[in-house]
Amino acid sequence: MTSVELLLYLHYLSLFLMLAGLGAVMVPLWRGWREDDLDRQIVAFEDAMTGHRAGLLPGSIAVGATGVFLAADAGYNFFTTGWLLALELVYLLVLFVFIPLLGHALGRIEIETLKSKKKQETTPQMQDLLNDNVPIVMSLLTLFSLPVMVWLAEFKPF
């Protein structure tokens, strides 16, 4: 096995971790959003936060690290290769905007669900957060950016 093959396998493994983490965030997030029972909402939002911390964030970081090594090993210039620069920009948008905003919103929701649990009713702040939909939007933006990144890496359009 060559070093390029090893890097490629690690890259695929990190992509799998990122996608599994995104799924581990989105499924409980949707479940928590649709649930009326406060205890089940708490469990759903805790599951979403765990998916964010354990899968999505480390997987996203590993995708970037292995991708940089693969591109460097292939001899691409990170600034003059058009498709690679576009891929980097989309990836950085996901890593530094979408995923942190998703984590912040999940943290706020988790705190408000615990406050609601303590009061045994949905607080107005919790209802505002549920009406806000920021975590759903950020997770969908992350999801829809993945085909763009795959298209750029696979077809190298410019």
C-alpha positions as CSV (number, residue, x, y, z in Angstrom):
1,M,0.0,0.0,0.0
2,T,1.4,3.4,-1.0
3,S,1.2,6.6,1.0
4,V,-1.3,8.0,-1.5
5,E,-3.6,5.0,-1.1
6,L,-3.3,5.2,2.7
7,L,-4.2,9.0,2.5
8,L,-7.1,8.2,0.2
9,Y,-8.5,5.6,2.6
10,L,-8.1,8.0,5.5
11,H,-9.9,10.6,3.5
12,Y,-12.8,8.3,2.7
13,L,-12.9,7.3,6.4
14,S,-13.1,10.9,7.5
15,L,-15.7,11.6,4.9
16,F,-17.8,8.7,6.3
17,L,-17.3,10.1,9.8
18,M,-18.4,13.6,8.7
19,L,-21.5,12.2,6.9
20,A,-22.4,9.9,9.8
21,G,-22.0,12.9,12.2
22,L,-24.3,15.0,10.0
23,G,-26.9,12.3,10.0
24,A,-26.5,11.9,13.7
25,V,-27.3,15.6,14.0
26,M,-30.1,15.9,11.5
27,V,-32.2,12.9,12.5
28,P,-32.6,13.7,16.2
29,L,-32.8,17.4,15.4
30,W,-35.9,16.9,13.2
31,R,-37.3,14.5,15.8
32,G,-36.8,17.0,18.6
33,W,-38.4,19.8,16.5
34,R,-41.5,17.8,15.8
35,E,-41.8,16.3,19.4
36,D,-44.3,17.8,21.8
37,D,-43.1,15.9,24.9
38,L,-40.5,17.9,26.7
39,D,-38.5,14.9,27.9
40,R,-38.3,13.4,24.4
41,Q,-37.2,16.8,23.1
42,I,-34.4,16.9,25.7
43,V,-33.2,13.5,24.6
44,A,-33.4,14.4,20.9
45,F,-31.5,17.6,21.3
46,E,-28.8,15.9,23.5
47,D,-28.5,13.3,20.8
48,A,-28.0,16.0,18.1
49,M,-25.4,17.7,20.2
50,T,-23.6,14.4,20.7
51,G,-23.6,13.8,17.0
52,H,-22.2,17.2,16.4
53,R,-19.4,16.8,18.9
54,A,-18.5,13.2,18.2
55,G,-19.0,12.9,14.5
56,L,-19.6,16.0,12.5
57,L,-16.9,18.3,13.9
58,P,-14.0,15.8,14.1
59,G,-15.0,14.3,10.7
60,S,-15.0,17.7,9.1
61,I,-11.6,18.6,10.5
62,A,-10.2,15.2,9.4
63,V,-11.7,15.7,5.9
64,G,-9.8,19.0,5.5
65,A,-6.5,17.6,6.9
66,T,-6.5,14.5,4.7
67,G,-7.7,16.6,1.7
68,V,-4.8,19.0,2.1
69,F,-2.3,16.2,2.2
70,L,-3.8,14.5,-0.8
71,A,-3.8,17.7,-2.8
72,A,-0.2,18.4,-1.8
73,D,0.9,14.9,-2.6
74,A,-0.7,15.2,-6.1
75,G,1.2,18.5,-6.7
76,Y,-1.7,20.9,-7.0
77,N,-1.2,24.5,-6.3
78,F,-3.7,25.6,-3.6
79,F,-4.1,29.1,-4.9
80,T,-3.8,28.9,-8.7
81,T,-5.8,25.7,-9.3
82,G,-9.3,27.1,-9.8
83,W,-11.4,24.1,-8.8
84,L,-9.3,23.4,-5.7
85,L,-9.5,27.0,-4.6
86,A,-13.3,26.9,-5.0
87,L,-13.4,23.6,-3.1
88,E,-11.2,25.1,-0.3
89,L,-13.6,28.1,0.0
90,V,-16.7,26.0,0.2
91,Y,-15.0,23.7,2.7
92,L,-13.9,26.7,4.9
93,L,-17.4,28.1,4.7
94,V,-18.8,24.8,6.0
95,L,-16.0,24.4,8.7
96,F,-15.9,28.0,10.0
97,V,-19.5,29.2,9.5
98,F,-22.1,26.5,9.1
99,I,-20.8,23.9,11.7
100,P,-20.0,26.4,14.5
101,L,-23.4,28.2,14.0
102,L,-25.0,24.8,14.2
103,G,-23.1,23.9,17.4
104,H,-23.9,27.2,19.0
105,A,-27.6,26.9,18.1
106,L,-27.7,23.3,19.4
107,G,-26.1,24.4,22.7
108,R,-28.6,27.2,23.1
109,I,-31.5,24.8,22.5
110,E,-30.1,22.2,24.9
111,I,-29.8,24.9,27.6
112,E,-33.4,26.1,27.0
113,T,-34.8,22.6,27.0
114,L,-33.2,22.0,30.4
115,K,-34.7,25.3,31.7
116,S,-38.1,24.2,30.3
117,K,-37.7,20.9,32.0
118,K,-37.0,22.5,35.3
119,K,-40.1,24.7,35.0
120,Q,-42.2,21.8,33.6
121,E,-43.4,23.9,30.7
122,T,-42.0,25.4,27.5
123,T,-40.4,28.7,28.2
124,P,-40.9,31.7,25.8
125,Q,-37.2,31.6,25.0
126,M,-37.5,27.9,24.1
127,Q,-40.5,28.6,21.8
128,D,-38.5,31.4,20.2
129,L,-35.6,29.0,19.5
130,L,-38.0,26.4,18.1
131,N,-39.5,29.0,15.8
132,D,-36.0,30.2,14.7
133,N,-34.9,27.0,12.9
134,V,-31.2,28.0,12.8
135,P,-29.9,24.5,13.4
136,I,-32.1,23.0,10.7
137,V,-31.0,25.7,8.2
138,M,-27.3,25.2,9.1
139,S,-27.5,21.5,8.9
140,L,-29.3,21.7,5.5
141,L,-26.7,24.2,4.2
142,T,-24.0,21.8,5.3
143,L,-25.8,18.9,3.6
144,F,-26.3,20.8,0.3
145,S,-22.7,22.0,0.2
146,L,-21.4,18.4,0.2
147,P,-22.5,17.6,-3.4
148,V,-20.9,20.8,-4.5
149,M,-17.6,19.8,-2.9
150,V,-17.8,16.3,-4.4
151,W,-18.6,17.8,-7.8
152,L,-15.6,20.1,-7.6
153,A,-13.2,17.4,-6.5
154,E,-14.4,14.8,-9.0
155,F,-14.9,16.7,-12.2
156,K,-12.4,19.6,-11.7
157,P,-14.4,22.0,-13.9
158,F,-12.0,24.8,-14.0
